[in-house]
Amino acid sequence: ADKTLGTQMKATGEVMALDRCFEGALLKAVRSLEIGVNYISMKKLESKSLIDIVELLQKQDDERLFVVAQALRLGISEEKIHYITGYDLWFLHKIKNIIDLEFDLKRNNLTVDNVRLAKRYSMPDVIIAGFTNKTEDEVRQFRVDHGITPTFKMVDTCAAEFEAATPYYYSCYADEDEVKPLGKKSVIVLGSGPIRIGQGIEFDYCSVHSAWALRKAGMNSIIVNNNPETVSTDFDTSDSLYFEPLTVEDVMAVVDKEKPVGVICQFGGQTAINLAAPLAKRGVTVLGTSVDGMDRAEDRERFDEVLAKLNIPRPDGRIATSDKEAMKVSKELEFPLIVRPSYVLGGRAMEIVYNEKELERYLREAVIASPDHPILIDEYMVGREVEVDAVADGTDVYIPGIMEQVERAGVHSGDSIAVYPPQHLDQDMIDQIVDYTTRISLELQVKGSVNIQFVVSRGKLYIIEVNPRSSRTVPFLSKVTHFPIVEIATRIALGETLKDMGYHSGLMPAKKHVAAKAPVFSFSKIGLAEIALGPEMKSTGEVMGIGHSYSEALYKAVNGAKMKIPAGGTILVTVADRDKAEALQLAEGFKELGYHIIATEGTGKYFNDHGMPVDIVRKIHEGGQNIATLIRNGKIDLVLNTLTYGKHPERDGFNLRRMAVELAVPCLTSLDTAREVLRVFANKGKNDGYHHVAALQDYDME
């Protein structure tokens, strides 16, 4: 995507950092961002020349702060940086203070004065260690030996007019500590940090409900998070709130201060799960599923061992630690393949490749395989994706609901339309899903929430992945079933059992109503981003539609998501060869509803040859009166386009999709989505119940 910052907003979320000085707040904010850096330096900038850095200073993008810091390291004056960037000299002076400290640490090694100043500036131990050629543990021990430890301050919400009493805290390195620990009956809940694609507000929902559940259970709840936009960081949501970066050092400071019964990591998404193992290594009690159970689900080889032991199938796959090995193992598998880096969030850098040439392109352009960063290569199973959220206590597993994805496997579950209860699964398949969910949860000794994704391909059920934590569908499923997933999972983490709470193993009976979750995208805000749906998540939000029928729920969800599908007009169809037969059926359905169909040459020829006459139009690169002209002139009302690869089509398709987005013409890149849209419009005229309105609690909740 185009990362240039201007008058068009592009951010999907934000962080807030509190400290006693600007330097400390800035460094806290940077490491709260979770962008792979924990300080104002970037590896890729270290090799840049003075001329390169001056050139980069002129770019207004998301990395400009790091370029400014590098410019100061190279000796470029504050006045010159101010002239180029417009950054206020006060801010540049403060950033220069941090850079000066860097040089002092490198020159003088560890001294009490420079370490005290470094911690006042909230510089992490691991960064100090790098500057002084020490280990992180040596720096920490030096601090402790010299009494350089964090203190905590209360946020003064009353502006010193009268005494504040809000349990709303932040760390700093000062003389006086203003926080009184809550005592032994307290539990820390880790939040999920900033909202970004792949990890959004759904985990804040989980953190808040966990805090409430702890209170109901008679415990004191402590939340650690840094997102100012969320309910979890309201000072009255929990008994204590710490506004801190979600890193091991920052969280450990809170743990050392509060000395809680334990820490709950399963409600803060991947951010919190990633902290579970390092916290446990430092002696912290991680409540709920054990760290070993989490690792058996997250680690590829250990998870394969679990499935082999349980005799549960998954798509055949391999791990490659070099490009050469990736090409070699691909010959042992059947194309198409789904390729991705290990341990990713939101399907980042994940792609489906249909032949060796595409795999070579992926390895060249998307990732570099190495022993430290292996890539996973799996056979791509064409089929129906199914998702389950369950709660388990080590003995029983209760499943409040099964959700079915409208888009076939290969589209990230966060970008799919999900439907509850499933509409296309027979009872035998549902029983098998319940069986696999139960056996996997018990084998991993899940204690709390678990999310499992399946694919049904050629009548057989396969496991795609298991997340031993709450997932983005927990709020959706909790609302439509009235089953409090987070509360029950929290109580299990505290030691209660499902039987204690009146539940048993198995699937909760499906409700009579139907609910659909539809994704919302921000493509018009983020220039040059590829809008075609695939394994990499792209949605920035979602909506829910609920009704007495599948069609009604879908209609409400599609409308709520602002998919502005016209009730008539001209549809342009241009699809990959593998999709032409399916696209023909869809085009016939739309034609019956009164739409006019046009197509590009390859698709149009296929339609004409198979008895459906359509007008053929030129592609963008073919010049003249082409599809670009038609879109600009408002002659096309809907675009149906699927991803193709090759010399021209990929670029041509990308340009078409971007043009459609920028001119507000609806563009569908999944045939499954198109089919469901067709269903909505086909049923709309037959059913007045589409406008049925009722409160959520008035639907059948028995």
Buried (B, 14 or more C-beta within 10 A) or exposed (E): EEBEBEEEEBEBBBBBBBBBBBBBBBBBBBBBBBBEBBBBBBEEBEEBEEEBBBEBBEBEEBBBBBBBBBBBBBEBEBEEBBEBBEBEEEBBEBBBBBBEBBEBBEEEEBBEEBBBBBBBBBBBBBBBBBBBEBEBEBBBEBBEEEEBBBBBBBBEEEEEEEEBEBBBBBBBBBEEBEBEBBEEEBBBBBBBBBBBBBBBBBBBBBBBBBBBBBBEBEBBBBBBBBBEEBBBBEBEBBBBBBBBBBBBBBBBBBBEBBEBBBBBBBBBBBBBBBBBBBBBEEEBEBBBBBBEBBBBBBBBEEBEEBBEEBEBBBBBBBBBBBBEBBBEBBEEBEBBBBBBBBEBBBBBBBBBBBEEEBBBBBBEEBBEBEEEEBBBBBBBBEBBBBBBBBBBBBEBBBBBBBBBBBBBBBBBBBBBBBBBBBEEBEEEBBEBBBEBBBBBBBBBBBBBBBBBBBBBBEEEBBBBEBBBBBBBBBBBBBBBBBBBBBBBBBBBBBEBBBEEBEBEBEBBEBBEBBBBBBBEBBBBBBBEBBBBBBBBBBBBBBBBBBBBBBBBBBBBBBBBBEBEBEEEBBBBBBBBEEBBEBBBEBBBBBBEEEBBBBBBEBBBBBBBEEEBEBEBBBBBEBEEEBBBBBBEEEBBBBBBBBBBBEEEBBEBBBBBBBBBBEBEBBBBBBBBBBBBBBBBBBBBEEBEEBEEEEEEEEBEEE
